């Protein structure tokens, strides 16, 4: 090899590793019916390649994985890592030839016109990367269409699954080569690599977006090819003129996201002066009140919501507003605002903010126009609501006349709006396009294309109509209408109505879903009758579990809490056997659940960002909208404000929580949050004895009686293999090793005397110490390991939770002051010792005969970690002798009960400082209690070795 060194000559750390994209790849590889999989950009095989191998190895279809890597150096490592997997074939080639790379000006145009991750770097550096890629191909003599080669050599027409994650600059060319694949996975969608590919596939009626995440590194997305059944391809341009469109305007984007046809939403916001088409309202007393607007725009949050939409969907949403403080010159000007921007033939669809359609209806409408190219428009059918569940039933009455609702036009560039009331779109010959050859209202009814118009549902709507249109006493009359028995004649209440429309209250199930029920009030609700929220008669909590709906369980607490909760997931699955069962947890906790057989979906949240990062908060809100949760169960007992925020932001039709511990909140804060839940469960006195009992009590509220299940960690073969490789690499015998968790989420719980407590015993037993923890704990833990002076391995920040669990399963025991390590050890069957404080003694530990606790009983036990002293004496002052004895005896004979080693009064008081020692009231029937005094001599009983776990792992 000659020439200067390139970054491509270097091994780089894996990017896709134990994150949401990794787990998505693994799940698809495991569950999809596929035979051929292409990974573009395999690097050294330690990232996404591992996810593919883990999943494909369990796929009954026995697929083949084709890995592509252009770097010679990385390819050598890739071959080594894949050598033991016969279903993997590795290719050292470029995906596309050099001439298919973009030119400098193309990259510069993208850099200047699209805000993406590339903008974090100077343009010269970005272009330097492009030149480097091309120079490497020339230097190494690699210049072929590698994708075409793999297809040719393996007789593949279309791959079943493809990951595009190669060069930053070849994504567009690669998509051309793999288009038609059943599944297309894009990494770095917020960069040059795949941003254009994302936009293309999002608009492609042949593909459906099934997963996306813009906040994992530079974002990822997954698209599935649709079946051969025809999907309409006619582009649809929706337009909405709006002022104060909450809450109904939030309905539409959820439906548009599900469309398989190209769409664009033009939103024209602001006040329309009472001129031209709407001048009639002036004679009725209509006025533009200052209470309706702020500088000519909305006051109810619509403006902010539209800005958020534009940020999230820059390619699909256009917003039009007048200059600050100005009004539109009537509604005709508003309707014509987007017309110059529509330079393609398609459908033009008037969509008022309170007119609700479904995605299925929209696609059916487009298909009807495609099948009938001579039709020029559609007079639609409308269910017109004059109350939350009261609508005009009779046809040919007020709001149900055959030509009341012109809504869809076949549009060609050059057309424009002549009037808004009535809506008249004219062509170049000044013809009313709608009336040339429209679909009739009755044809729309027959096709099931009737929208739901929630025009008279909130008090705000009536107040606006009363003042803007001059409808005298509209609000008072509407309130009388809501109180009147039905059926009734509408014009007896709304005098501006005509044609004697009959109103009934009951909505017939055969007429479909009340679309207002889909609205999840994520902000302060409108002052509306209760039916605008989910109808109590339809509450899912009490309904049949046979209905397919989404149940979201919220566990935003720490690793240990989630391990304990794992014991109940099989029972939650039994409670909702046919539901989409989802769980929300911290990203750091997510690996615990990736192999859980009881969950359909795992949603993650970064709790440290939810308060302080507005962009992240908006993205999380979008994720929750896409989830469409019907039931949200906040299963956290020690709730705090952030936990309540993310649970309620999920927007479930019903939300449930426990009125739990005040350890992380105040009485006032919890009471305020409680008012936002559908129901808050109060535990019976004595029910909250420990976390396992609390989890079971929550199940009881949902009609499930659970037994005494044990915490579970679902290990996978990859984690076990990683553990085996670690022991082999360092030539360690697992049963001569102990684990150490010396860090903690909070300094309150850290124990400073591990070195004097363990040093002599570790040397005596000739043990090697494996330390676990986060990357931030690594330096401090290394100092402790040096003080121990024994063979050791500092694994802090280097292993995932699942890999740590697989390692711990083989160890002789685990010691620590962090309860998560103890819970992991219990879940995988490894003896453990934990130095624990008295702030919440008994709530989390002990529950397993594998556990021994070392503790100091003081008069201040039970403080919920609201320590009144300068230090946490109950942790910091535990005598090393107590820990030594607990570890020595745990290394020796097993117990049939959990063991609690209490520092005795004499031993404690011999130091002469701190809070008073106080004998605790402990259950001696359930726990073995050992009191350690200063005259105690260490046990000399022989030490037995448990080889079972290690044998299973290493054989």
N, C-alpha and C positions, 0 to 999 in steps of 0.2 A: 504494500500500500504506500503510495507516494502522495505528496502535497500536504498542505497545512491541515492541522487537526480541525475537526468540525464538532459541533455539539452533538451531532448524530453518532459520533464515535464514543459517546459516554453512556453509561448505564444511568437511568433516571429512576427515582422512586415511583411506585405505582400511584396513579391518581385515583382510579376507580377502585376503592378498597373499603369494604365495610361501611358503605354509605347507601343512601336510598337507591342510587342507580345500580350499585353492585347487587343489592338484594332483588331489584327488578329484573336484572339480567338472569340471575340465578333462578328465580321463580319461573320466568318465561321458558328458560332452557329446560327446566324440569317438567313443566306441565303442558307445553304446547305440542301438538301433533306435527312434528317436523322431522326432516331427514337431512337437510344440508344447511349448514350454518357458516357464514363468512364473518370473520373478525378482521376489519381493516385497521391496522395499527396495534399489533399485539405487544409491542415493546419487548420486555424480557419475560413476559408471561406471569408476572406477579400480581397484576391488577384484574382487569375485566376478564382476562383469559382464565383466571382461577374461578371466577363466577360462572363462566360458561362450562368449564370442566366439572365443577361441583354439580351444576344442574343437569347437564347432558348425561353425566354418568348415571343418573337416576331415571332418565327418560326411557320408557319402555320401547320407543320407536328406534332406539339405538342410532341416533344421528351421528353424522360426521362433522367435525369442526375443522374448517380451513382457516389457518392463521397466516396473516400477511405482516411482514416487518421488513422494511427496507434497510435498516441499519445493520451492518455486518456484526458489530459488537453485540447489539441487543439480540440479534437473531441467534447467535451462539448460545446465549443464556436461555432463550426461548426454547431451543431444541432440547437443552438439558432438562428444563422444568417439565417438558411435555413428553419426554421419552418413554415414560411408563404408561402412557395412555394411548392405546392403539387406535382410538377413534379420532385422534388429533393429527392433522397433516399440516406441516409448517412450510411456508414459502418465503424465501428471501428475495423479494422483488418489490418493485414499486406498483402501486395500484393502477396508475395511469401513466402514459408516456409524458415526457417533459413538455412536449408541445401543447399538452392539455392543461398545463398550469396557467394561472391567470397572468396577465400583463401588469406591469407596475401601475398603469393608470387605472386599471380596474380595482386594484386594492386601494389606491388613493381615493377613488370615488366612493367606495364603501366606507372607508375611514371617515370621510368628511360628511357623509349623508346619513349614516346609521350609528346611533349611540350603542356601543357594545364594549365588551371587555378589552378590545384592541385599543380603545382610547386611553387605557391606563399606561400606554407606552408611546414614546415618540414615533412618528411615522417612519423616520429613518431606520429605527430599530426593527420595525415591522417589515419594511422592505428588505432589510438585511437578512431576516429569517427566510424570506422567499428566495433571495439569491443563494443563501446557504443550502437550501434544499436542492436547487437546480445544480449548484456546483458539486454537491455530493453525488448526484446521479451521474454527472459527467466524469467525475474522478473515479468512481467505482465501475463505470461502464454498464450501468443499469438503466435501460430505457426501453420499456415494453409496457403494454397494457396488461398488467398482471391479473386483473380481474377476468379479462377475456381469456387469458391463458388457463386459469383455474377452471373456468366454465368448459373450455374446450377439452382439457385433459380429463375431466371427470363427467363429461356428457351432461352438464347441467344447463338447463334453459333459464330458469329463475331459481335463485336461492330461496329457501323457506324463511331464513332469518339472517339479517345483516346488521352489523354494528359499523357505523361510519365514524371512525375515531383515529384517522391517520394524520397526514400532514395538515397543517392549518389551512393550506391553500388548495386542496384537491377535493374537498367535499362535494362541490357542485358537479364536477366531472365524474366522481364516483357514483353519485346518485343516478346519473344517466346510465351507468353500467349495471346498476343493481335494481333499477326501477322495475316493479312487478313482483318483488319479493313479498312474501306473506306478511312479514314483520320487518320494519325498518327502524332501527334504534339510532338516534342521533345524540352524540355527546357534543358539548360546547355549542349549544344553540344560541348563546349570546356572544358569538364570536364569528369571524369570517368563515370558519370551517363549516358550520351548519346553519347559520342564520337564514340564508337564502333557501336552503333545503327545508327548514322548518316552515317558512312562509309558503313555499310551493306546496308542500304536502298538506298544510292546514287548509289550503284553498282547493285541494284536489278531491273531487267527488269519489275517486276510486279508493281513497284512504280515509280512515277515521283515527283521530288522535285518542289514544287510550291511556296515556300517562305523560305528564310533564312536570318539571320542577325547575324553576328559574333561579333557585337559590342554593343548589348543590353545585359547588364550584362555578363553572360558567353555564350551568343549566343542561338538562337533558330532556329528551322527548321520545316517545314510542308511538309509531303509527302502524295500524293494522290494515291490510288490504281488504276492501269490501268484497262480498261475494259477487258472483257474476250478475246477480239481479240488478236491473237498471236503476241507477240513481239519477235524478235530474241534474243537468249540468248548467241550466239557465242561471245566469247571475241574477241575484235579487238585490235591489237597492231599497232599503227601508228608509223612510224619512219621518222624523218626529219633530213637531214644534212643541216646545214645552216651557212652562214656567211653574216651578214648584210641583214637580212630578212625583214626589214621594207619596206612598211607598211603592206604587205600582210600577214605576219605571225600572225597578230592580228585577222585575220578572223576566224581562226580555233576553238579557244576555245569557241566562242559563239555557234558554231554548236555542239561541243562535249558536252556542258552543256545540250543540249536538247536530247541527246541520251538516249534511254531506255535500252540499252545493256551495258555490262561491257566493259570498254575501258581503254587503257593506251597509253600515248604519250611519246615516246622516242625521245629526241631531242639531236642531236650530233652537237655541235657547234665548229667552228674553221676553220683554213686554212688547206686545203688539198694540200700537196706538188704535184707538177706536175710530178708524177711518175706513173708507171704501167698503169692503164686504161686511165689516162689523160695525159700521156707523149706525145701524139700526138700534143698537143697544143704548146709544146716547139719548134717543127719544124716550127710551124706557127708564132713564135715570142712571144708566151705567157710567161708572167713573173708574179711572186708574188710581187706586189708592196707594199711598206710599208704603202701606203695610204689606203690599204684595211683593215688593222687590227691594233689592239693595243695589243701587247703581245700575238699575235696569235688568238685573239677573235675580235668580231664585234666592229665597231666604230659608228654605227648609232642608238644605243639605244637598239639593239636586246638583248645584254647581260643582261642589266638591266631588260628588259621585261621578259626574261626567268627566272631570279631570282625571280621576282614577281610572275610568274606563279607557280613556285615550292613552294613558300610560301603559296599560296592560295590553291593549289591542291596537297598536299604532297603525297597523296595516288595514284594519277593518272598521275603524271608527273615525269619522270626521265631525268636528264641532264647529258651529258657526254662531258668532255672537256679534252684536252691534258694538260700536265704540263705547267705552266706559261711560255710564250715565245716560246713554242714548236709548231711545225706543226704536223698534222696527216700525217702518211706515206701513203698518197693517200686516195681515197674515199672508197676503199674496206675496209680498216681498220675502217673507220668511220661507214660504214654500219654494220660491224660485232660487233661493240662495245656493243650494247644492247643485242645481241643474247644470251649470257649466263644467262641473267636475265629473259628471257622468258621461263618459265618452265611449260607451259600449251599449249595444242592444241588450235588453233584458227586461226584467219586471221591475216596475216602480211601485212601491207598496207604502201607502199611508198608514202609519202606525201611531195612533195617539198613545200617550204614556199609560192610560188606564184601559187600553184595549189589549186583552190577553189572548194570545194564540199559543199553540204548541208546535214544537219542531216537526212533528209528524204532519200536522195540518199544513205547515208551510211547504214541506216537500211534496205533499200531495197536490197542493195548488200549482207548484212549479211543473209537476208532471202533467197536470191537466193542460196547461198552456203549451207544453212541449208536444203533447199528443194532438193538440188542436191549434195549429199555427195560424189559423185564420181569426182566432178570437183576439179581441183587442183590449178587453178589460173584464172586470168581475164586479157585479153588484153583490156584496156579501150578505150573509145572514148574520144576525146579531142577537144574542141574549142580553137584553138591556137591564142592568141592575139598578133599582131605585132604593136599595137597602142592602145590607150585607148578604142576605140570602133571598131577597124579594126581587123578582124580575117580571118583565112584561111577557105574559104567556101568549096572548092572542095575536095571531098574525094580522097584518094589514091594519094595525092600530098605530098609535103614536110610538115611534122608534122601531116599528117592525114593518114599515111600508116597503114595497118591492124595490124601490130605488133610493132608500134612505142611506145606504152605506156603500157608495162607490169606494173601493179600497185598493184594487190592484189594476195596474195598467201595463200593457205591452209598450215598452218605451224604446224610442230611437233618438239618437242625438239630434238636436234641433227642436225638439218639442219643449214646450214651456207651459206654465200655469197662467191661464187667462183670469180665472177667479178661484177663490177658495171656498166661498159659500154661494152657490154650490161648487163642488170641486170639478173644475173643467180643465183638462189637459188638452192642448191643441197641437196639431201637427203643422207641417210647413204650408198646408193648404187651409189652415185655420179651422180644421174639422175637430169636433169634440171626439177625441179618440175613444172614450168610454162607450159612446153610443153607436160606433160603427158596427161592431158585432160582439157584444159582451156576453159573458156568462150571466144568467139570471140569478136572482136570489134563490129561486126554487131549485135550480141546478146546484147551487152551493149547499143548500140544505140537504139535498139528496146525497151529495158527496161527503156530508159530515163536516163541511167547512163553515161552521158558525163560530164566530169569536165571542168572547165574554167581555162585555163593556161595563166596567165598574165606575159608572159616571156619577152616581149619587150614593156614595157609600161612607164617606168621612165628613165630619163637620166642616173641615177646611174646604172641601169641595163646594159645599152649600154656601158657605160664607163668601167664597169667591164668586159663585154664580150670582148671588144676591147683589153684590156691589159692582162687579165688572159688567154683567149683562143686564142689570137692572131688574132682576126677578124679585119682586117685592115680597118680603117676609119669607124668603125661600127656606132659611134654616128652621124657623118655627113651624112652617107647614110640613117640612120633611120630618121633624120630630113627631108630629101628630100622625104622619103616615106610618112611622115605625111602630107606634103604639096601637094602631087600629087593627082589628081582626081582619083576616083575609078569608075569601077573596073580596076585593074591593075595586071600585072604579077609580082610576088614577086621577082623572081631572077634577075629582072632588077634593083633592089635596094639592095638586100641582096645577094651578089654573092655566098655565101656558101649554100644558099638554092638550092633545086633541084626539079625536077618533075613539074615545072611550076605551082605552087599553085596560084589560083586566090583569090584575096583579095577584099572583099566588105566592105563598111563602116557601112551600116545600120544593126542593130541587130533586127531580127524578133521577135515581141512580143510573138508569139507562141512557141518560143524556150526557153522561161522562162526568169527569172530575170537576169540582169547583176549583178553578185555577187559582183563586185567591188563597186557597188553603196551602198553596205552595210557597206563599210569601212567608219568609221567616223574619220576624221583626228583630233585626240586629241592633237597631238603635231605638230611641224613644218611640213607642207606638203612637199612631194617630189616635185621636179621640173617636173611636168607632164602636159600633155595637160589637159584642164579643165574637160574633160569627166571622168577622174578618180574620180573626185568628183561628187556628184549627178548631173545628166544631167539637165540643166536648163529647157529643154522641159518637164521635169517630176516634176517640183517644186510643192510640195504639197500645198504650201500656196495659189497658184492660182487654184489648181485642185479641183476636186469634193470632197465634204465632205462625199460621200457615201463609200469611201474606208476606210477599217478598219486600222487605223494607230494610233500611239501614239503621243499625244500632251502634252507636259510638260510645265506647267506654274510655273515660279520661283517667290516665295515671301519669301525671306530670311530676311525680316525686322521684326519689333516688333509686339506684339499682337494687338495694336491699328490699325496699318496699315492693318493687315490682316482682322480685323473686318470690316473695311471700304471696303476692296476688296471683302468681301463676298457678297456684294450687286450685283456684276456683274457675279457671277458664273453661274447663270441660263442662262445668255446671252452667255457665253462661251460654255455652253452645246448646246444651239441652233445653235451656229456657227459650232460646230463639233458634230452633233447628233449621228454619228455612230462610233466615235473614242474612243480609250482608253484615257480618259481625266485624266491626272495625275497632281498633284500639289506638288511642293517641298517647304518645309518650315522648320524652326527650330524645333527641337524636343519639345521645350517648348511651341510652338504654335500649334503643331499637334492636341491636344484635341479639338481645335475650329472646326476642319474639320471632326472629326471622324463620325459624323452623317450627313454630307453633302450629300444630295441625288444626286448632280450633278457630283460628282467625282467618277471615277472608281478606282483610286489608289492614295495613299498618301505616299510620300517619304520624309524622314526627314534627316536633316544634323545638325551636331554640328559645328557652325561657329567658335567657339573659338579653335577648334582642327584642322581646315582645313589647316591652315598655318604651325602649329608647331608640328603636330603629323604625321610622315610619314606613320606609319601603318594605322592610321585612313584614311589618304588621299588615300592610295591604296585601302582600303576597299570601300570607297565612289566611287572611280573610277570603281571598279568592279560592284557596285550597278547600276551605270549609264550604264555600258555596258549591263547589263541584262535587263535594261529598254527598250533599243532599241528605243529611242526617235526619231521620224521623224521631229517634229517641237518643238523648244524650244523658249518660249516667256518669256523673262525677264521683268516682270511687275513692277519692283521696279523703282521708279522715282529718289530717292536719292541713286544711285548706289555707291558702293565702290569697291576696288580691290578684296576683298574676294567674294563679290556677283558676280562680273563678272567671277571670276575664277570658282565658282561652276556651274554657268550657262553654260559657254563654255565647261566645263569638261563633261557636259551631252552629248556632241557629236552629237547634232541633225543635220540632213541633212540640215536643215535651222534653223538659230538662229536670233531672233529679240530682239531689246531693244529700250528703250526710251532714247533720248539724254536729260537727265534730269538735276536735281539740282546738283550743285557742293558742296553741304554741306559736303559730306563725301569723296571728292576726289579733284583732281586738273584738270585743263584744259588739261594738257599734259597726265595725267594718263587716263582720259576718252577718249581722242582722240586715244591713243594707243589701248585701249580696243575696241573702236568702229570699228577699222579696222578688228577685228576678227569676227564680226557679219556679217551675210548675209545682214541685213538691219537694220539701226538705224533710228527710226522715230523722226522727229522734230515737236514739238508741235507748232501750230500757235500762234502768239503773243496774249496774254490774255487768252489762253486756259487753262493754269495751275493755275486757280484761287484757286482751292482747290483740295484735294486728290480725292474726288468723281468725280470731273470734269476730272481729269487726268485719272482715271480708265475708264471713259466713252470715253475719247478721244482715248485711246489705242484700245478699241473695235471698234471705228470708222475706224481705220486703217485696220481692218479686215472685214470691210463691215457691221458692226452691229451698228445700231442706238439705243442707250439705253436711257430710261427715267430716272427719278429721283428716283431710287430705294433706299430703306433704308437698312442700315447694318443689318445683320442677325446673330444670334447665334442659332445653332440647338441643343436645349436641349433634353436630353433623360430622360426617366422615372427614371433611376437610379440616375441621378443628382438631379432631383426634390425630389426624396425620401430621398436622403442624406440631402438636405436642410431642409426638413420637420423634419427629425430626429434631426438635429442640434438645431432647434428652440425648439423642445419638450424637448430635453435633458437639455437645459439650461433655460427652462421655459421662453422663450422670446416671446413677441408679436411683429411680424415683423414690424408692422406699428409704433411701438415705438422705432425702431432701425434705425440708419443711418450707412452707410458704410464710411470707411476712407481709402484712398490711400495716404499715406504720404511719401512713398519711390519713387524712380525713377531709371531708368537705368543710369543716370548720375547725379552727385551732382549739376550740373548747374541748374537743374530744381527743386530742393527740396526747399520747403518753410518753413522757420524756425519759423513762428509765428502762427501756428495752435492753440496752447494752448490759447494765449490771444484772438484770434479771435473766438474761439468756446466755451471756458469754461463756460461763463455765460449763453449763449444761450442754451447749452445742459442741464445745471442744471434747467434752467427756463422751458424747454419743457419736462424735465424728460426723456431724451433719453438715450438709451444704444448704445455704439459705437462698431461696428464690424470692426476690422482693417484687411485689405487685403494686400498681398505683398509676396515677396519671403522669403525663409528661412534666407538669408543673411541680410534682413531688420528687422528681428524679434526683435532683442535687441533694436535697435534704436527706433522702433515704440513703444515698451513697455515703454520706457522712456517717450515718448510723452503721451501715455495713462495715465501714472501715473500723469503727469502734469495736464491733463484734470480733474482728480479727480472724474470721473463719472463711472457708471457701464460700463464694457467693456469686449470684447472677442478678443484676439489676434489670428487671424487665419493665420498669415503669415507663408507660407510654409506648411500648413496643408491641403489645398484644391486645387483641380485641377482648371484649368480655367473654365471648364464647371460647376463644382460644385459651384465655386464662382459666376458664372452668375446666376445659379438657386437661390442662396441665395439673390443676389442683386435684382432679379426680385420681391422679396417680400418686400424689404426694403422701408422705407419712402423716402429716398433719399441717394445720394452718394456725398461725398466731397473729394477733393484730388488735388494734383499737378501733378499727372500722367495721361496722356491722355488715357491710356489703360482702366483705370477704368471708365472714362467718356464714352468711346466708348461702353464698356460693358453695362453700364447703359442705354445708348440710344438704344442699340440693344434689350434690354429686357423691355423697357418702363418705366424706373425709373428716376425721376427728379435728376439732378446732378449739382454740382457747381465745377468748376475747376479754380485753381489759375494758370494762364498761362503767359508765357513770350512773348516778342514781336519778338523773333528771326525769326519765320516763321508765324507770326500772320495771321489767316484766312485760312491757308492751310489745317489744320486738324480740326479746330473748329472755330466757331460753325456751325452746319448744322441742328440742331434739336431744336424745341421749348422746349424740356425738359432741355436744357442746359443753365446755367448761367456762364459767365466768370468773374473772378475778375482779373483786370490787371492794370498796371501802364504804361501809354504811354510816351515814351521817344524818344529823337532825334535819338537814335541808333537802333530803331526798324528795323528789316529786316536784321540782321547781320548773319543769318544762323547758329547761335550758335558759331560763331567765335568772342566771346566777347573780347573787347580790354581792359576791366577793370579787376580789381582784383577780383570782384565778379559780378554776374549777377544781377545788380540793378533792372532790370525789373521784376524779380521774388522775390528776397530776400527782396526788400524794399516795396512791396505792403503792404499798411497799414492794420492792422487787422480790422479796421472799414469797409473797403471795403468788405472783406470776410464775416464779420458778417452780413452786410446788404444783400449781395447776398444770403447767406444761409437762413436768416430769411424770405426773400420774396419768395425764392424757396419752403420753407416749407409751405408757405401760398398759395396765389392765383397763378394758372397756367397762363402762357403767351401764346399768339398765335404765338410768334416769339422767336428766341433765344435772350437772354438778355446779354448785355455786361455792366459790372459795371466798369467804369473808375475812377481811383483815380484822383481827381481834382487837378488843378495846385496849388491852395492855400494850400491844405492839404499836397501835396508833398513838396512844397518849404518851408513850415514851419519848416522842419527838417534841411534845410540849407546845404545839401551836395548832391553829385551825378551828373549824366548827366542832361542836360536840359530837362525839361518837354516839350512835344510837342504834340499838338492836332492831333490825327490820322484822316486820311481820311477814314471814315467808311460809309458803305451803310446803311443809316437810314431807307430805305424802307424795307430792308430784316431783319434788326436787331433792337431790342429795346435798345437804348443807355441810360444808367443812369450814370450821373457823381456824384461822392460822394465827398463832401467837409467836412471840419472839423466841420461845424456847423450843419451837418445833424443829425436829430433825428430819432431814429429807428422807423420803422413802427409799429403801434399797431393794425393793421388789424387782424381780427380773423384768426386762422390757420385751414384750411380744411384738412381732412385726406383722402387719396386715398386708399381704401381697395381692389380694384379689383384684383391687382396682388397677394396680400397675400391670398385673398380668393381662387383664383384658385389653389394656391400651397398647402394650408393647408386643404382644404375641402376634 
